[in-house]
Amino acid sequence: MSKPRSWSLALAIAALGCGGAPRPEARIASSQGAIRGAEEAGAEGVPQATLHLKLAQEQRQQALELIKSGDNHRADLLLARAEADAELAVALAREATAKAEAEKAAEDLETLKKRIAP
């Protein structure tokens, strides 16, 4: 390996190992966006989704407190969990909506069949 390449590699490794804790600003915004998306998807009306939404909100709050105390690494991990829980809440809310719409469509179909059949 040439000398310039070996120095670049050494600097890259040092930056990864000694670069300090991650700065979670982007993750703060994405976790808040995911929480807002879960609220807009109707997660508060679906018990299982409500649970994950609440977890996401709590994890985000804990992460903000960790950031204030300077523990950006743990905060970043909590924000990632918050985002994942919020996205799960969105999926559960959408699933509940889809099931309700499918049940309504099936009922409407049965009503139409009864009207058409003599």
C-alpha positions, 0 to 999 in steps of 0.5 A: 500500500502506498504511503498516502493511501495508508495515511488516508486509511489510518485517518479514516479509522481514527475518525471512526474510532475517535470522532466522538459521539454521533450528532443526532440532529437529523435523527431528531427531525426524522423521528418527529416526522415519523411520530407526526405521520403515525398521528396523521395515519390515525394511530391513536384510534388503533390500540396496538398502534397507540402503544407503539406511538406512545413508546416512540414519543417517550423514547424521543423525549428520553433521547432529548434529555440524553442530548442535553446531558451530552450522551449523543450515542445513546440518544441516537440509538433511542431516536432510531428506536422511536422512529421504528416504533412510529413507523410500526404505528403507521403500519398498524394504523394503515392495516386497521384502516384497510381491514375496516374498508375490506369488511365494509366492501364485503358487507356492501357486496352482500347487500348488492347480491341480496338486492339483485338475487330474487 
